[in-house]
Amino acid sequence: MRDEPGATAVPLSLPRRRLPRPPGRRIAVKLLVLAVLAAAFAAQAVGALMPHLPLLLAASAGSLAAEGVLYRWQRGMVSLFARSHADVTVRHVLRDLLLVVGLLRLGEQHREGVYAPLVAGLLVLYALHWSIQAVSVLVRRTRTLPVVTRNIDASALRLTPAPPALLRRPGPRLAVFGLPATAGLLATAATDAPVYGVTGLALSLGAALTGLGALLLRLLPGRRPAGEQEVLDWFDAWLARYRPTVGLYFSGGASSAYQANMWLEPLAGLEGRPVIVLRERHMVQRIAATDIPVVCLPKVSTLMRLEHSTLRVLLHPSNSGKTSQVLRIPTIKHTFVNHGESDKLSSCNPYAKAYDEVWVAGPAARERYALAEVGVEDKDVVEIGRPQLDAVRPYAGPPAPGAFTTVLYAPTWEGWDGNPGNTSVVEAGENLVRALLADPGVRLLYKPHPLTGSVDPRARAADLRIRELVRAANRERGGPRPDASAATALARRAAELDRLTAAGFRPAADQAERMLRQPAPEAGRAAAVRRAEAAWEEAYWASLPAWEHQVVTDARPPLYACFNRADLLISDVSSVISDFLASGKPYAVANTSALAEDVFRKSFPTVAAATVLEPDASGVPALLAAVRRPERDELAQERAALALRLLGPAEPPSRERFAGAVRALCAAAGEHRIRRAERLAADVSVPGPRLGTDTSALRERR
């Protein structure tokens, strides 16, 4: 469990963001919208059955207005209605039905024949609506490819831009296409003139027919993307042409993308031809900006095609249910690199024994696996350091006299097991923040874990209260702000970074269109992105007042950038403190485990060089004094020794050790393939690769 160290490939936001509404207020707003919509339909029913024309018109108009509010400001309610089987289609049908009932009740008996064509036209409109939906499903299926790619030229697959979003979403489509008909019926009810209803229906029918025709054209043989087998053949040809050597395998939920993103830069720095292998389609766009080819293989049968490729090694930053599927490929060596190390049980998961090797940062992790006795043999543990930590600057001394002491409070999340020692947010967070804000010389950076509150609502509530404390402290403190040129410079840097990293497709683009718009990147883009990121970070900090506390929740600035700005870290038992040791700066750990301090230190080796803070935060003043006056810092030597134990030696650099481990495992995979191929050629009765396995170039490293 750790904080988010990477960035995602999305446009950047402004430095400060609006705090979320309190939960009670959000619930009240939702209930108000629900009440207004229900009252409007009830009033419309009463107005249609009585009949009462003013009530019918007012209720119908109010219902339409509530729909507009729903889609403009309360999008979460849309899915809630859908789950309750009261989606926009049902509401629209009900609204029109009540209008028709009102027309029939308001008119005299001999007028029913006049209104009958309006009812028939309305039925035809709904028939067209369902026809469009059926055809849109067929179009979507033709555009759902068995392989999704990024940073690969997929123009050979005859990809085209996606149909308009309106044609793909039944609810909004009916609301838009049916609006002229509904307006016409309202006008007819008000004036008793059927011409308005006929005109509205004609407009709606024309729009529906146009949409249906546009979708039917996409089903013509020459306008469909490549079929499944053609795509698979194209993918096999790409594998043979690109000849990947090492890959990053990742499967997980949307919020876990940071686990893969932290390994992108080390992977890109390797020799050979790297590739990123994903399993969930939604994850393709959540991988951060990179020039590495990305392939998403949702089906197991498609994943197994990697067995016939030149891919030798897959790095695994996390465990998931789908990891077991790729481990079945015998021609690839698999290593678990994790997404951060800590003293928690998740850092020595028994699942790790399924991999060929387990790569760890330093000796402490090796000892952790030995003590855990989870089946990981010592010979399979390789110490590579933490190649991501090159971005962390070393300690440059205490804060200058008169300067603010920047404190980074980066708690982890509450976890799945309900252990109160997982996160300090619930029991100690507010006390720690109050104690820090009470010191006029402190500048606080609060960076909560992205998953805070996802399991325990108490953690979410405490997080919101901490943010409010920070906001209130800023109001009371005040001070000069950078001039407008700083904000202008940040906007310019953000625009440049967005130009390099943001994909050039419409928000309504589907996966096929994104594949088309994200071909192989131009040469040198990766280096340009690194320069742009560094420039953006400098502009970001320059745009903020030196006195102002910050709540950092966006992907940028990343965690390591906050490390470089901080004089002190306060966190929980997590990989955050392990990584922070690379800086050599003081750090503190909040003890919410109910353990005595000596037991706490013994139970969690990463705490050995930390100042332990109790939930009441009474030790904060002494901690700040030790940060400002290094002669009071009694833990400097312990931090250096602990960094060596947790992260390994500084020489050779971690990047070199990482690259060496990749080369060694690639060589082992190549030799393994050769032995299997030779045994098969000699008709030795041993399990061998499936027919079609690519054994060419296996002797390159022999």
Solvent accessible surface area in square Angstrom, and as a share of the most:
residue,aa,sasa,rsa
1,M,43,0.19
2,R,1,0.00
3,D,1,0.00
4,E,28,0.12
5,P,10,0.06
6,G,11,0.10
7,A,14,0.11
8,T,29,0.17
9,A,20,0.15
10,V,73,0.42
11,P,90,0.56
12,L,32,0.16
13,S,65,0.42
14,L,136,0.68
15,P,31,0.19
16,R,129,0.47
17,R,127,0.46
18,R,221,0.81
19,L,31,0.15
20,P,46,0.29
21,R,108,0.39
22,P,76,0.48
23,P,54,0.34
24,G,51,0.49
25,R,142,0.52
26,R,83,0.30
27,I,101,0.51
28,A,58,0.45
29,V,39,0.23
30,K,78,0.33
31,L,107,0.53
32,L,114,0.57
33,V,15,0.09
34,L,74,0.37
35,A,56,0.44
36,V,71,0.41
37,L,4,0.02
38,A,56,0.43
39,A,62,0.48
40,A,11,0.09
41,F,25,0.11
42,A,59,0.46
43,A,29,0.22
44,Q,0,0.00
45,A,29,0.22
46,V,71,0.41
47,G,0,0.00
48,A,0,0.00
49,L,104,0.52
50,M,117,0.52
51,P,49,0.31
52,H,77,0.34
53,L,52,0.26
54,P,87,0.55
55,L,58,0.29
56,L,0,0.00
57,L,46,0.23
58,A,67,0.52
59,A,8,0.06
60,S,0,0.00
61,A,55,0.43
62,G,30,0.29
63,S,0,0.00
64,L,46,0.23
65,A,62,0.48
66,A,8,0.06
67,E,17,0.08
68,G,41,0.40
69,V,59,0.34
70,L,0,0.00
71,Y,52,0.20
72,R,157,0.57
73,W,162,0.57
74,Q,21,0.09
75,R,145,0.53
76,G,47,0.45
77,M,2,0.01
78,V,34,0.19
79,S,51,0.33
80,L,75,0.37
81,F,19,0.08
82,A,50,0.38
83,R,167,0.61
84,S,70,0.45
85,H,157,0.70
86,A,31,0.24
87,D,53,0.27
88,V,9,0.05
89,T,13,0.08
90,V,77,0.44
91,R,11,0.04
92,H,4,0.02
93,V,58,0.33
94,L,71,0.35
95,R,3,0.01
96,D,1,0.01
97,L,97,0.48
98,L,19,0.09
99,L,0,0.00
100,V,15,0.08
101,V,40,0.23
102,G,0,0.00
103,L,5,0.03
104,L,67,0.33
105,R,126,0.46
106,L,64,0.32
107,G,19,0.18
108,E,113,0.51
109,Q,153,0.68
110,H,131,0.58
111,R,57,0.21
112,E,84,0.38
113,G,56,0.54
114,V,60,0.34
115,Y,6,0.02
116,A,53,0.41
117,P,82,0.51
118,L,4,0.02
119,V,46,0.26
120,A,53,0.41
121,G,13,0.13
122,L,11,0.05
123,L,119,0.59
124,V,78,0.45
125,L,2,0.01
126,Y,24,0.09
127,A,58,0.45
128,L,22,0.11
129,H,6,0.03
130,W,132,0.46
131,S,44,0.28
132,I,0,0.00
133,Q,42,0.18
134,A,57,0.44
135,V,17,0.10
136,S,6,0.04
137,V,34,0.19
138,L,85,0.42
139,V,4,0.02
140,R,128,0.47
141,R,165,0.60
142,T,40,0.23
143,R,13,0.05
144,T,65,0.38
145,L,7,0.03
146,P,9,0.06
147,V,0,0.00
148,V,5,0.03
149,T,1,0.00
150,R,9,0.03
151,N,10,0.05
152,I,5,0.03
153,D,82,0.43
154,A,2,0.01
155,S,70,0.45
156,A,68,0.53
157,L,1,0.01
158,R,111,0.40
159,L,13,0.06
160,T,48,0.28
161,P,57,0.36
162,A,5,0.04
163,P,1,0.01
164,P,72,0.45
165,A,20,0.15
166,L,58,0.29
167,L,10,0.05
168,R,62,0.23
169,R,115,0.42
170,P,47,0.30
171,G,8,0.08
172,P,40,0.25
173,R,1,0.00
174,L,1,0.01
175,A,35,0.27
176,V,77,0.44
177,F,24,0.10
178,G,0,0.00
179,L,87,0.43
180,P,41,0.26
181,A,0,0.00
182,T,0,0.00
183,A,51,0.39
184,G,7,0.06
185,L,0,0.00
186,L,28,0.14
187,A,33,0.26
188,T,0,0.00
189,A,8,0.06
190,A,49,0.38
191,T,77,0.45
192,D,76,0.39
193,A,27,0.21
194,P,31,0.20
195,V,93,0.54
196,Y,106,0.40
197,G,0,0.00
198,V,81,0.46
199,T,71,0.42
200,G,6,0.06
201,L,8,0.04
202,A,58,0.45
203,L,112,0.56
204,S,0,0.00
205,L,38,0.19
206,G,35,0.34
207,A,37,0.29
208,A,1,0.01
209,L,102,0.51
210,T,99,0.57
211,G,5,0.05
212,L,27,0.13
213,G,31,0.29
214,A,43,0.34
215,L,1,0.00
216,L,85,0.42
217,L,84,0.42
218,R,58,0.21
219,L,37,0.19
220,L,87,0.43
221,P,102,0.64
222,G,70,0.67
223,R,136,0.50
224,R,88,0.32
225,P,10,0.06
226,A,2,0.02
227,G,41,0.39
228,E,95,0.42
229,Q,109,0.48
230,E,76,0.34
231,V,0,0.00
232,L,17,0.08
233,D,74,0.38
234,W,29,0.10
235,F,1,0.00
236,D,51,0.27
237,A,49,0.38
238,W,17,0.06
239,L,8,0.04
240,A,64,0.49
241,R,156,0.57
242,Y,49,0.19
243,R,64,0.23
244,P,1,0.00
245,T,7,0.04
246,V,1,0.01
247,G,0,0.00
248,L,0,0.00
249,Y,3,0.01
250,F,2,0.01
251,S,7,0.05
252,G,21,0.20
253,G,42,0.40
254,A,42,0.32
255,S,62,0.40
256,S,18,0.12
257,A,4,0.03
258,Y,7,0.03
259,Q,24,0.11
260,A,0,0.00
261,N,10,0.05
262,M,11,0.05
263,W,4,0.01
264,L,11,0.05
265,E,91,0.41
266,P,4,0.02
267,L,0,0.00
268,A,52,0.41
269,G,63,0.61
270,L,16,0.08
271,E,103,0.46
272,G,43,0.42
273,R,92,0.34
274,P,17,0.10
275,V,3,0.01
276,I,0,0.00
277,V,0,0.00
278,L,0,0.00
279,R,4,0.01
280,E,30,0.14
281,R,61,0.22
282,H,87,0.39
283,M,0,0.00
284,V,2,0.01
285,Q,44,0.20
286,R,105,0.38
287,I,0,0.00
288,A,12,0.09
289,A,24,0.18
290,T,12,0.07
291,D,41,0.21
292,I,7,0.04
293,P,16,0.10
294,V,0,0.00
295,V,1,0.00
296,C,0,0.00
297,L,0,0.00
298,P,33,0.21
299,K,104,0.44
300,V,47,0.27
301,S,79,0.51
302,T,4,0.02
303,L,0,0.00
304,M,27,0.12
305,R,56,0.20
306,L,1,0.01
307,E,1,0.00
308,H,68,0.30
309,S,4,0.03
310,T,11,0.07
311,L,0,0.00
312,R,11,0.04
313,V,0,0.00
314,L,0,0.00
315,L,0,0.00
316,H,0,0.00
317,P,0,0.00
318,S,14,0.09
319,N,47,0.24
320,S,28,0.18
321,G,68,0.65
322,K,70,0.29
323,T,1,0.01
324,S,56,0.36
325,Q,46,0.21
326,V,0,0.00
327,L,39,0.19
328,R,141,0.51
329,I,2,0.01
330,P,51,0.32
331,T,1,0.01
332,I,5,0.03
333,K,44,0.19
334,H,6,0.03
335,T,0,0.00
336,F,6,0.03
337,V,6,0.03
338,N,13,0.07
339,H,30,0.14
340,G,10,0.09
341,E,21,0.09
342,S,2,0.01
343,D,20,0.11
344,K,20,0.08
345,L,155,0.77
346,S,55,0.36
347,S,6,0.04
348,C,9,0.06
349,N,56,0.29
350,P,71,0.45
351,Y,68,0.26
352,A,0,0.00
353,K,121,0.51
354,A,57,0.44
355,Y,13,0.05
356,D,56,0.29
357,E,41,0.18
358,V,3,0.02
359,W,4,0.01
360,V,6,0.03
361,A,3,0.02
362,G,0,0.00
363,P,46,0.29
364,A,5,0.04
365,A,1,0.01
366,R,63,0.23
367,E,74,0.33
368,R,31,0.11
369,Y,7,0.03
370,A,64,0.50
371,L,151,0.75
372,A,39,0.30
373,E,150,0.67
374,V,22,0.13
375,G,51,0.49
376,V,18,0.10
377,E,96,0.43
378,D,84,0.43
379,K,156,0.66
380,D,35,0.18
381,V,7,0.04
382,V,42,0.24
383,E,48,0.22
384,I,3,0.02
385,G,2,0.02
386,R,16,0.06
387,P,0,0.00
388,Q,14,0.06
389,L,19,0.09
390,D,91,0.47
391,A,58,0.45
392,V,13,0.07
393,R,124,0.45
394,P,103,0.65
395,Y,89,0.34
396,A,106,0.82
397,G,27,0.26
398,P,54,0.34
399,P,24,0.15
400,A,64,0.49
401,P,140,0.88
402,G,89,0.86
403,A,54,0.42
404,F,66,0.27
405,T,2,0.01
406,T,13,0.08
407,V,0,0.00
408,L,0,0.00
409,Y,0,0.00
410,A,0,0.00
411,P,0,0.00
412,T,0,0.00
413,W,13,0.05
414,E,12,0.05
415,G,1,0.01
416,W,194,0.68
417,D,105,0.54
418,G,65,0.63
419,N,75,0.38
420,P,75,0.47
421,G,20,0.19
422,N,10,0.05
423,T,8,0.04
424,S,0,0.00
425,V,0,0.00
426,V,38,0.22
427,E,87,0.39
428,A,0,0.00
429,G,0,0.00
430,E,30,0.14
431,N,58,0.30
432,L,0,0.00
433,V,0,0.00
434,R,121,0.44
435,A,27,0.21
436,L,0,0.00
437,L,32,0.16
438,A,81,0.63
439,D,30,0.16
440,P,112,0.70
441,G,24,0.23
442,V,0,0.00
443,R,22,0.08
444,L,0,0.00
445,L,0,0.00
446,Y,0,0.00
447,K,6,0.03
448,P,9,0.05
449,H,4,0.02
450,P,62,0.39
451,L,32,0.16
452,T,15,0.09
453,G,17,0.17
454,S,72,0.46
455,V,60,0.34
456,D,27,0.14
457,P,100,0.63
458,R,151,0.55
459,A,1,0.00
460,R,69,0.25
461,A,36,0.28
462,A,0,0.00
463,D,1,0.00
464,L,24,0.12
465,R,117,0.43
466,I,0,0.00
467,R,23,0.08
468,E,65,0.29
469,L,42,0.21
470,V,3,0.02
471,R,105,0.38
472,A,27,0.21
473,A,18,0.14
474,N,28,0.14
475,R,156,0.57
476,E,151,0.68
477,R,64,0.23
478,G,31,0.30
479,G,43,0.42
480,P,115,0.72
481,R,118,0.43
482,P,49,0.31
483,D,99,0.52
484,A,80,0.62
485,S,74,0.48
486,A,18,0.14
487,A,62,0.48
488,T,80,0.47
489,A,27,0.21
490,L,10,0.05
491,A,60,0.46
492,R,139,0.51
493,R,99,0.36
494,A,17,0.13
495,A,64,0.49
496,E,66,0.30
497,L,0,0.00
498,D,32,0.16
499,R,164,0.60
500,L,21,0.11
501,T,12,0.07
502,A,32,0.25
503,A,34,0.27
504,G,67,0.64
505,F,51,0.21
506,R,97,0.36
507,P,137,0.86
508,A,21,0.16
509,A,3,0.02
510,D,30,0.15
511,Q,46,0.21
512,A,1,0.01
513,E,2,0.01
514,R,59,0.21
515,M,3,0.01
516,L,48,0.24
517,R,105,0.38
518,Q,22,0.10
519,P,64,0.40
520,A,62,0.48
521,P,37,0.23
522,E,146,0.65
523,A,111,0.86
524,G,52,0.50
525,R,56,0.21
526,A,35,0.27
527,A,34,0.26
528,A,23,0.18
529,V,12,0.07
530,R,119,0.44
531,R,157,0.57
532,A,10,0.07
533,E,50,0.22
534,A,58,0.45
535,A,26,0.21
536,W,5,0.02
537,E,42,0.19
538,E,89,0.40
539,A,12,0.09
540,Y,6,0.02
541,W,16,0.06
542,A,64,0.49
543,S,15,0.10
544,L,8,0.04
545,P,3,0.02
546,A,71,0.55
547,W,22,0.08
548,E,10,0.04
549,H,4,0.02
550,Q,6,0.03
551,V,33,0.19
552,V,4,0.02
553,T,36,0.21
554,D,35,0.18
555,A,25,0.19
556,R,18,0.07
557,P,1,0.01
558,P,24,0.15
559,L,0,0.00
560,Y,17,0.06
561,A,6,0.05
562,C,0,0.00
563,F,0,0.00
564,N,31,0.16
565,R,83,0.30
566,A,1,0.01
567,D,30,0.16
568,L,0,0.00
569,L,0,0.00
570,I,0,0.00
571,S,0,0.00
572,D,2,0.01
573,V,5,0.03
574,S,0,0.00
575,S,2,0.01
576,V,0,0.00
577,I,1,0.00
578,S,7,0.04
579,D,1,0.01
580,F,0,0.00
581,L,4,0.02
582,A,38,0.30
583,S,3,0.02
584,G,31,0.30
585,K,17,0.07
586,P,11,0.07
587,Y,2,0.01
588,A,0,0.00
589,V,0,0.00
590,A,6,0.04
591,N,3,0.02
592,T,7,0.04
593,S,25,0.16
594,A,104,0.81
595,L,70,0.35
596,A,62,0.48
597,E,79,0.35
598,D,100,0.52
599,V,67,0.38
600,F,4,0.02
601,R,65,0.24
602,K,175,0.74
603,S,55,0.35
604,F,43,0.18
605,P,46,0.29
606,T,0,0.00
607,V,0,0.00
608,A,50,0.39
609,A,0,0.00
610,A,0,0.00
611,T,40,0.23
612,V,17,0.10
613,L,1,0.01
614,E,72,0.32
615,P,41,0.26
616,D,92,0.48
617,A,4,0.03
618,S,82,0.53
619,G,27,0.26
620,V,1,0.00
621,P,89,0.56
622,A,73,0.57
623,L,7,0.04
624,L,3,0.01
625,A,25,0.19
626,A,23,0.18
627,V,5,0.03
628,R,81,0.30
629,R,117,0.43
630,P,59,0.37
631,E,122,0.55
632,R,121,0.44
633,D,31,0.16
634,E,150,0.67
635,L,43,0.21
636,A,50,0.38
637,Q,154,0.69
638,E,79,0.35
639,R,10,0.04
640,A,68,0.53
641,A,65,0.50
642,L,11,0.05
643,A,19,0.15
644,L,105,0.52
645,R,88,0.32
646,L,9,0.04
647,L,20,0.10
648,G,8,0.08
649,P,57,0.36
650,A,88,0.68
651,E,127,0.57
652,P,67,0.42
653,P,52,0.32
654,S,14,0.09
655,R,68,0.25
656,E,100,0.45
657,R,41,0.15
658,F,2,0.01
659,A,20,0.15
660,G,24,0.23
661,A,13,0.10
662,V,7,0.04
663,R,106,0.39
664,A,66,0.51
665,L,6,0.03
666,C,4,0.03
667,A,28,0.22
668,A,38,0.30
669,A,1,0.01
670,G,3,0.03
671,E,78,0.35
672,H,39,0.18
673,R,6,0.02
674,I,7,0.04
675,R,107,0.39
676,R,34,0.12
677,A,26,0.20
678,E,64,0.29
679,R,111,0.40
680,L,75,0.38
681,A,88,0.68
682,A,69,0.53
683,D,130,0.68
684,V,69,0.39
685,S,118,0.76
686,V,50,0.29
687,P,116,0.73
688,G,28,0.27
689,P,18,0.12
690,R,122,0.45
691,L,178,0.88
692,G,63,0.60
693,T,20,0.12
694,D,35,0.18
695,T,64,0.37
696,S,62,0.40
697,A,36,0.28
698,L,9,0.05
699,R,137,0.50
700,E,111,0.50
701,R,102,0.37
702,R,164,0.60
